[in-house]
Amino acid sequence: MKGKFSSTRPLTDAEEAEIQAMIASDPDNPEMTEEELKELRPFREVFPELAASIDRKLGRPKAETPKKAISLRLDQEVIDRFKATGDGWQSRMNEALRKAVGL
């Protein structure tokens, strides 16, 4: 169905009718009633232990010395040289600056 209906313009009455017919024709996924919608609860409320275990696994551990985002103007040639080294170029630039200041 990709591209058939556009999200950049309102649906025509015929398109809306076609979508509603497709929804109604799917026996494995019937539209929820108002009563069913009122009974829904948040995932964290229904499965608190599972939600907590997922939270602990998400993301990397907090750094002891987190890096700080700044705005810096550099020569385009310098940026191009580091970018040409591939992924991780910002970390390599940080290491080069650390060496330059004696860290």
Summary of the structure (lengths in Angstrom):
residues: 103
radius of gyration: 26.2
end to end distance: 56.4
largest distance: 69.7
contacts: 133
relative contact order: 0.04
helix: 50%
strand: 0%
